[in-house]
Amino acid sequence: MSWIWAALMPHPPIILPEVGRGREAEAGATLEGVGRLKKELAGLPRPGVLLVLSPHHPYAPGSLLLNDAPRLNGSLAAFGAPQVRLQAEVPYEALRLLAEGLVRAGLPPSLSTAPEISRDHGTLVPLVTLTEVWGELPPLIVAGPIGLSPRKAFALGRALRGLDLPGNWALLASGDLSHRLLPDAPAGYNPKGKIFDQTLVEALKAGSAEPLLGLSPDVLDGAGECGLRSVLCLLGLTDAPLQVFSYEGPFGVGYCTALWKGEPEKRPGAALVHPYPALARLAVTRHLRGAPQPSQAEIRAVSPDEDLWNAKKACFVSIKTLKGTLRGCIGTILPLAADLGREIVMNAVSAAVRDPRFSPMRLEELLNVRFSVDVLSRPEATARDGLDPKRYGVIVTKDGRRGLLLPDLEGVDTVERQVSIAAQKAGIRNLEGATFQRFTVTRYPEE
């Protein structure tokens, strides 16, 4: 994983012409700073994933809240500009890997599905501005950091810096500073506001969180800020001075724009998990949340592989714990759904909640399991000497009973062992007169 840039942006809707209607000129220094930021970003690679920290996003006490909706949309209608709209895709697999990485770092996040983000101007205002840089937003993960303590927010940044995830990422820390700089400020006046803002700008220029972490609770409470946690995470990630483009407080609220530039990913061939197990996980997540299953359009969007939404194929979906213990496995010998995508969705949900050997999965288990999808060839009749437990799966049939075993399973090294297990699964006690079929499997694990 490589962080190619990290930036701090303010989020007052008034700086957008559609909302300010001329008053945006009163924040001239901020507009100039944002302009400089956009110019810098235009010269950098477009991030593969953009992580946004917004203090106006929903939050969870004690943890970072990740929005796992498949796509986000919102408008600034609440600020009199319904024409200012935003839509973005959420990279589900990247979000899952991020969440698992934070669990391993001792900062387990919370998850929430909130596709409508019109109330979160902390996300909308910066992203509407940055859309002009790329024309289309990169895949987006939005998170609410307000539930974190200041020190946990800083630890979050340190954890992000140490994660080993594929591709190039960028961090957008959205946040305004003190809301109490002037007597007519939205939250009233407090002299602590100026102290807070000066300390924060100095911390950015020095690339050190210590000045902010050393502020007393009295100063933090008096400042009436909303961006502290976003900034602390930013400083934890960069661990280096930032280029501060602008600071001002024209409406009694402090606005600051800053940028840190990293290096693009140098490892060749870095890729996210294959789309088949990603679709399986998405289907189970939707089911456990009581949400609709992925539409045909969403399945098409998972992968350009036409087999996923154009070919009928049978498959098995296996779910195992991180320690390798089976948690569920259900599949089909012949395809039942209209295409492989819907076959995966159907079998993934069944493996999670309908495998009679296990209790139904719970939502909180999702970060502690791995999915695997085995796509089956059409079975063909064979004699017993045509079997090979490493290469072929087997179907044993007798008296209307049928047992199946997938190939290349740990501990199944001989034909006798493979056939015996398949027969036992079907309740076949005597193999005399049984028939055999074999099939191949293409396995797509999450790791």
C-alpha positions as CSV (number, residue, x, y, z in Angstrom):
1,M,0.0,0.0,0.0
2,S,1.3,3.5,-0.8
3,W,-0.1,6.8,0.2
4,I,0.4,9.2,-2.7
5,W,-0.9,12.2,-0.9
6,A,-2.8,13.4,2.2
7,A,-4.6,16.7,2.4
8,L,-6.5,18.9,4.8
9,M,-9.5,20.7,3.3
10,P,-12.2,23.0,5.0
11,H,-15.8,22.3,4.2
12,P,-17.9,25.5,4.4
13,P,-20.6,25.3,1.7
14,I,-20.4,29.1,1.3
15,I,-17.1,28.8,-0.6
16,L,-19.0,27.1,-3.5
17,P,-20.4,29.7,-5.9
18,E,-23.8,27.9,-6.1
19,V,-24.2,28.4,-2.3
20,G,-22.2,31.6,-1.7
21,R,-23.7,33.5,-4.6
22,G,-20.9,36.1,-4.3
23,R,-20.1,35.8,-0.6
24,E,-17.5,33.1,-1.4
25,A,-15.2,36.1,-2.3
26,E,-15.1,36.9,1.5
27,A,-13.0,33.6,1.8
28,G,-10.5,34.7,-0.8
29,A,-7.5,33.2,0.9
30,T,-9.3,29.8,1.2
31,L,-10.3,29.9,-2.4
32,E,-6.7,30.6,-3.4
33,G,-5.4,27.8,-1.1
34,V,-7.9,25.3,-2.6
35,G,-6.9,26.4,-6.1
36,R,-3.2,25.7,-5.3
37,L,-4.2,22.3,-3.8
38,K,-6.1,21.4,-7.0
39,K,-3.2,22.4,-9.1
40,E,-0.9,20.2,-7.1
41,L,-3.3,17.2,-7.2
42,A,-3.7,17.5,-11.0
43,G,0.0,16.8,-11.3
44,L,-0.2,13.6,-9.1
45,P,-1.5,10.1,-10.0
46,R,-5.2,9.7,-9.5
47,P,-5.6,7.6,-6.3
48,G,-6.9,4.0,-6.6
49,V,-8.8,4.6,-3.4
50,L,-9.6,7.9,-1.7
51,L,-10.3,7.7,2.1
52,V,-12.3,10.7,3.4
53,L,-12.5,11.5,7.1
54,S,-15.5,13.8,7.8
55,P,-16.5,15.1,11.2
56,H,-20.1,15.5,9.9
57,H,-20.4,11.9,8.9
58,P,-22.2,9.5,11.4
59,Y,-19.9,8.2,14.1
60,A,-19.6,5.4,16.5
61,P,-18.4,6.0,20.1
62,G,-14.8,4.7,20.6
63,S,-14.1,3.7,17.0
64,L,-13.8,4.8,13.4
65,L,-17.1,4.4,11.5
66,L,-16.8,3.1,7.9
67,N,-19.6,3.6,5.5
68,D,-20.0,0.3,3.6
69,A,-22.8,1.3,1.3
70,P,-22.0,0.2,-2.3
71,R,-22.4,3.7,-3.7
72,L,-22.8,7.1,-2.2
73,N,-25.0,10.0,-3.3
74,G,-26.0,13.4,-2.0
75,S,-26.7,17.0,-2.7
76,L,-26.4,20.4,-1.2
77,A,-30.2,21.0,-1.3
78,A,-30.1,21.9,2.4
79,F,-27.9,24.9,1.5
80,G,-30.1,26.0,-1.4
81,A,-28.2,24.3,-4.1
82,P,-30.0,21.0,-5.1
83,Q,-28.2,21.1,-8.4
84,V,-24.8,20.5,-6.7
85,R,-24.8,16.7,-6.5
86,L,-22.3,13.9,-6.0
87,Q,-22.2,10.2,-6.8
88,A,-19.4,7.9,-6.0
89,E,-18.7,4.1,-6.0
90,V,-17.4,2.5,-2.8
91,P,-14.7,-0.2,-3.4
92,Y,-16.1,-2.9,-1.3
93,E,-13.0,-5.2,-1.3
94,A,-10.7,-2.3,-0.5
95,L,-13.0,-1.3,2.4
96,R,-13.0,-4.9,3.7
97,L,-9.2,-5.1,3.6
98,L,-8.9,-1.7,5.3
99,A,-11.3,-2.8,8.1
100,E,-9.4,-6.1,8.6
101,G,-6.1,-4.2,8.7
102,L,-7.4,-1.9,11.4
103,V,-8.6,-4.9,13.4
104,R,-5.1,-6.4,13.3
105,A,-3.7,-3.0,14.4
106,G,-5.9,-3.0,17.5
107,L,-8.3,-0.3,16.2
108,P,-11.4,-2.3,15.1
109,P,-13.8,0.0,13.1
110,S,-17.5,0.0,13.1
111,L,-19.6,-0.4,9.9
112,S,-22.7,1.4,8.8
113,T,-24.6,1.4,5.5
114,A,-25.6,4.9,4.7
115,P,-25.8,5.6,0.9
116,E,-27.4,9.0,1.3
117,I,-24.9,11.5,2.5
118,S,-26.7,14.9,1.9
119,R,-26.4,15.7,5.6
120,D,-22.6,15.3,5.4
121,H,-21.3,18.6,3.9
122,G,-17.9,17.7,5.4
123,T,-17.7,15.1,2.6
124,L,-19.7,16.8,-0.1
125,V,-18.0,20.3,-0.2
126,P,-14.4,19.1,-0.6
127,L,-15.3,16.3,-3.1
128,V,-17.5,18.6,-5.2
129,T,-14.4,20.8,-5.4
130,L,-12.0,18.0,-6.2
131,T,-14.3,16.5,-8.9
132,E,-12.9,19.3,-11.1
133,V,-9.4,17.8,-10.8
134,W,-10.3,14.3,-12.2
135,G,-13.7,14.8,-13.9
136,E,-14.8,11.7,-12.0
137,L,-14.1,10.8,-8.4
138,P,-11.9,7.8,-7.7
139,P,-13.3,4.9,-5.7
140,L,-14.3,6.4,-2.3
141,I,-14.4,5.3,1.3
142,V,-16.0,7.7,3.8
143,A,-15.4,7.4,7.5
144,G,-16.5,9.3,10.6
145,P,-13.7,9.8,13.1
146,I,-15.6,11.9,15.8
147,G,-16.1,8.8,18.0
148,L,-12.3,8.6,18.5
149,S,-10.4,10.2,21.3
150,P,-7.6,12.6,20.1
151,R,-4.9,10.1,20.9
152,K,-6.9,7.3,19.2
153,A,-7.3,9.5,16.1
154,F,-3.5,10.0,16.0
155,A,-3.0,6.2,16.5
156,L,-5.4,5.6,13.6
157,G,-3.1,7.6,11.3
158,R,-0.1,5.7,12.5
159,A,-2.0,2.4,11.8
160,L,-3.0,3.6,8.3
161,R,0.7,4.3,7.5
162,G,1.6,0.8,8.5
163,L,-1.0,-1.1,6.6
164,D,0.1,-3.4,3.8
165,L,-2.8,-3.1,1.2
166,P,-2.6,-3.1,-2.6
167,G,-2.5,0.0,-4.7
168,N,-2.2,3.8,-4.3
169,W,-4.4,5.5,-1.7
170,A,-4.9,9.1,-0.7
171,L,-6.3,10.6,2.5
172,L,-8.7,13.6,2.5
173,A,-9.0,15.0,6.0
174,S,-12.0,17.2,6.0
175,G,-12.3,19.7,8.9
176,D,-12.9,23.2,10.0
177,L,-10.9,24.7,12.9
178,S,-12.3,26.8,15.7
179,H,-15.9,28.0,15.3
180,R,-15.4,30.8,17.9
181,L,-13.0,33.3,16.4
182,L,-15.3,36.3,16.2
183,P,-18.1,37.7,18.3
184,D,-20.6,37.0,15.6
185,A,-19.2,33.5,14.9
186,P,-21.7,30.6,14.7
187,A,-20.8,29.3,18.1
188,G,-20.1,32.6,19.7
189,Y,-16.7,34.0,20.7
190,N,-14.0,32.4,22.8
191,P,-10.3,33.5,23.0
192,K,-9.3,29.8,23.1
193,G,-10.3,29.5,19.5
194,K,-7.3,31.6,18.3
195,I,-4.9,29.5,20.5
196,F,-6.3,26.3,19.0
197,D,-6.0,27.5,15.4
198,Q,-2.5,28.8,15.8
199,T,-1.4,25.6,17.5
200,L,-2.9,23.4,14.7
201,V,-1.3,25.4,11.9
202,E,2.1,25.2,13.6
203,A,1.6,21.4,14.1
204,L,0.9,21.0,10.3
205,K,4.0,23.0,9.4
206,A,6.2,21.0,11.8
207,G,4.6,17.7,10.9
208,S,4.1,16.9,14.6
209,A,1.0,16.1,16.5
210,E,2.6,16.8,19.9
211,P,1.5,20.5,20.1
212,L,-2.1,19.5,19.5
213,L,-2.0,16.5,21.9
214,G,-0.5,18.8,24.5
215,L,-3.5,21.2,24.5
216,S,-5.6,21.3,27.7
217,P,-9.2,20.1,27.7
218,D,-10.1,23.7,28.5
219,V,-8.6,24.9,25.2
220,L,-10.1,22.1,23.2
221,D,-13.6,22.7,24.7
222,G,-13.3,26.5,24.3
223,A,-12.2,26.3,20.6
224,G,-15.5,24.7,19.4
225,E,-13.6,22.9,16.6
226,C,-14.7,20.0,14.3
227,G,-11.5,19.1,12.6
228,L,-9.1,18.0,15.4
229,R,-9.5,14.3,14.9
230,S,-9.2,14.5,11.1
231,V,-6.0,16.5,11.5
232,L,-4.5,14.2,14.1
233,C,-5.1,11.2,11.9
234,L,-3.5,13.1,9.0
235,L,-0.4,13.9,11.1
236,G,-0.2,10.3,12.3
237,L,-0.2,9.1,8.7
238,T,2.3,11.6,7.2
239,D,4.8,11.9,10.1
240,A,6.3,14.8,8.1
241,P,5.7,18.6,7.6
242,L,2.8,19.6,5.4
243,Q,2.7,22.4,2.9
244,V,0.1,24.9,4.3
245,F,-1.5,26.7,1.4
246,S,-3.9,28.9,3.4
247,Y,-5.4,29.8,6.7
248,E,-8.1,32.4,7.6
249,G,-11.2,32.8,9.7
250,P,-13.5,35.2,7.7
251,F,-16.8,34.1,9.2
252,G,-15.6,33.4,12.7
253,V,-14.6,29.8,11.6
254,G,-11.0,28.8,10.9
255,Y,-10.3,27.3,7.5
256,C,-7.0,25.7,6.6
257,T,-5.8,24.0,3.4
258,A,-2.6,21.8,3.5
259,L,-1.0,19.0,1.5
260,W,1.6,16.2,2.0
261,K,2.9,14.3,-1.0
262,G,4.0,10.7,-0.8
263,E,5.2,8.2,-3.3
264,P,3.2,6.0,-5.7
265,E,3.2,2.3,-5.2
266,K,6.3,0.7,-6.6
267,R,5.4,-2.9,-6.3
268,P,4.3,-4.4,-9.6
269,G,1.2,-6.3,-10.0
270,A,-0.5,-5.4,-6.8
271,A,-4.2,-6.3,-7.0
272,L,-7.3,-6.6,-4.9
273,V,-9.0,-9.9,-4.2
274,H,-10.7,-11.7,-7.2
275,P,-14.2,-10.4,-7.8
276,Y,-15.9,-13.8,-7.3
277,P,-15.2,-14.1,-3.5
278,A,-15.7,-10.3,-3.3
279,L,-19.2,-10.8,-4.7
280,A,-19.8,-13.7,-2.2
281,R,-18.9,-11.5,0.7
282,L,-21.0,-8.7,-0.6
283,A,-24.0,-11.0,-0.9
284,V,-23.7,-12.3,2.7
285,T,-23.1,-8.8,4.1
286,R,-26.3,-7.6,2.4
287,H,-28.2,-10.6,3.6
288,L,-27.1,-10.2,7.2
289,R,-27.9,-6.5,7.1
290,G,-31.4,-7.2,5.8
291,A,-30.5,-5.3,2.6
292,P,-31.5,-6.2,-1.0
293,Q,-29.1,-8.6,-2.8
294,P,-26.8,-7.1,-5.6
295,S,-28.7,-6.2,-8.7
296,Q,-27.7,-7.5,-12.1
297,A,-26.1,-4.1,-12.8
298,E,-24.1,-4.3,-9.6
299,I,-22.9,-7.8,-10.5
300,R,-21.8,-6.5,-13.9
301,A,-19.9,-3.7,-12.1
302,V,-18.0,-6.2,-9.9
303,S,-15.9,-7.4,-12.9
304,P,-15.5,-7.0,-16.6
305,D,-15.4,-10.9,-16.7
306,E,-18.4,-11.8,-18.8
307,D,-18.6,-15.2,-17.2
308,L,-19.8,-13.6,-14.1
309,W,-23.0,-12.2,-15.7
310,N,-23.3,-14.1,-19.0
311,A,-22.5,-17.8,-18.4
312,K,-24.4,-20.5,-16.4
313,K,-22.0,-22.3,-14.2
314,A,-22.2,-24.3,-11.0
315,C,-20.2,-23.3,-8.0
316,F,-19.5,-23.9,-4.3
317,V,-19.0,-21.1,-1.8
318,S,-16.9,-22.0,1.3
319,I,-16.5,-19.9,4.4
320,K,-13.6,-20.5,6.8
321,T,-12.4,-18.7,10.0
322,L,-9.1,-17.0,9.9
323,K,-7.7,-20.1,11.6
324,G,-8.9,-22.3,8.7
325,T,-11.9,-23.9,10.4
326,L,-14.9,-24.5,8.2
327,R,-17.8,-22.2,8.9
328,G,-20.1,-23.1,6.1
329,C,-20.0,-24.6,2.6
330,I,-22.9,-24.9,0.1
331,G,-22.9,-25.3,-3.6
332,T,-24.5,-26.7,-6.7
333,I,-23.4,-29.5,-9.0
334,L,-25.3,-28.1,-12.0
335,P,-26.2,-24.5,-12.4
336,L,-29.5,-23.4,-11.0
337,A,-29.4,-19.6,-11.5
338,A,-29.4,-17.6,-14.7
339,D,-25.7,-16.8,-14.6
340,L,-22.6,-17.4,-12.5
341,G,-23.0,-14.1,-10.6
342,R,-26.4,-15.0,-9.2
343,E,-25.2,-18.6,-8.6
344,I,-22.5,-17.2,-6.4
345,V,-24.9,-14.9,-4.6
346,M,-27.4,-17.8,-4.0
347,N,-24.8,-20.2,-2.7
348,A,-22.9,-17.6,-0.6
349,V,-26.0,-16.8,1.4
350,S,-26.8,-20.5,1.8
351,A,-23.3,-21.2,3.0
352,A,-23.6,-18.5,5.6
353,V,-27.0,-19.2,7.0
354,R,-28.4,-22.5,5.7
355,D,-25.6,-25.0,6.1
356,P,-27.2,-27.5,8.5
357,R,-23.9,-28.3,10.2
358,F,-23.5,-24.8,11.6
359,S,-25.6,-22.1,13.2
360,P,-26.4,-19.1,11.0
361,M,-23.6,-16.6,10.7
362,R,-23.9,-13.2,12.5
363,L,-22.9,-9.9,11.1
364,E,-20.1,-9.4,13.6
365,E,-18.4,-12.6,12.3
366,L,-17.7,-11.1,8.8
367,L,-14.3,-9.6,9.6
368,N,-13.1,-12.9,11.0
369,V,-13.8,-15.2,8.1
370,R,-12.6,-15.8,4.5
371,F,-14.6,-16.6,1.5
372,S,-13.7,-19.0,-1.4
373,V,-15.6,-19.7,-4.6
374,D,-15.0,-22.9,-6.5
375,V,-16.4,-22.8,-10.1
376,L,-17.2,-26.4,-11.3
377,S,-16.8,-27.8,-14.8
378,R,-19.7,-30.0,-16.0
379,P,-19.5,-33.4,-14.4
380,E,-18.5,-36.4,-16.6
381,A,-18.9,-40.1,-16.0
382,T,-15.7,-42.0,-15.1
383,A,-14.5,-45.3,-13.9
384,R,-12.9,-45.4,-10.5
385,D,-9.4,-45.6,-11.9
386,G,-10.1,-42.2,-13.7
387,L,-10.2,-40.4,-10.4
388,D,-7.5,-38.2,-8.9
389,P,-8.3,-36.4,-5.6
390,K,-5.8,-33.6,-6.3
391,R,-7.1,-32.9,-9.8
392,Y,-10.8,-33.9,-9.8
393,G,-13.7,-33.6,-7.5
394,V,-15.9,-36.7,-7.3
395,I,-19.7,-37.4,-7.2
396,V,-20.7,-40.8,-5.9
397,T,-24.3,-41.9,-6.8
398,K,-26.2,-45.0,-5.7
399,D,-29.9,-45.8,-5.2
400,G,-30.9,-42.1,-5.6
401,R,-28.3,-40.9,-3.1
402,R,-25.5,-38.7,-4.2
403,G,-22.4,-37.4,-2.4
404,L,-19.9,-34.9,-3.6
405,L,-16.4,-33.9,-2.5
406,L,-14.3,-31.1,-3.9
407,P,-10.7,-31.8,-5.1
408,D,-7.4,-30.8,-3.5
409,L,-8.6,-30.9,0.1
410,E,-6.2,-31.1,3.0
411,G,-5.9,-34.7,4.3
412,V,-7.6,-36.3,1.2
413,D,-4.6,-37.8,-0.6
414,T,-6.0,-41.0,-2.1
415,V,-9.0,-42.0,-4.3
416,E,-10.2,-44.4,-1.6
417,R,-10.3,-41.6,1.0
418,Q,-12.0,-39.2,-1.4
419,V,-14.7,-41.7,-2.5
420,S,-15.3,-42.9,1.1
421,I,-15.9,-39.4,2.4
422,A,-18.2,-38.5,-0.6
423,A,-20.2,-41.8,0.0
424,Q,-20.5,-41.1,3.8
425,K,-21.9,-37.6,3.1
426,A,-24.7,-39.3,1.1
427,G,-25.3,-42.1,3.5
428,I,-24.0,-44.7,1.0
429,R,-22.7,-47.6,3.1
430,N,-21.7,-50.0,0.3
431,L,-20.0,-48.8,-2.9
432,E,-21.0,-51.9,-4.9
433,G,-23.1,-50.8,-7.9
434,A,-22.2,-47.1,-7.3
435,T,-21.4,-44.8,-10.2
436,F,-18.8,-42.1,-10.3
437,Q,-18.5,-38.7,-12.0
438,R,-15.6,-36.4,-11.9
439,F,-15.3,-32.6,-12.4
440,T,-12.6,-30.0,-12.2
441,V,-12.6,-26.9,-10.1
442,T,-11.2,-23.4,-10.5
443,R,-10.7,-22.0,-7.0
444,Y,-10.9,-18.3,-6.2
445,P,-9.9,-17.6,-2.6
446,E,-9.9,-14.2,-0.8
447,E,-6.2,-14.7,-0.1
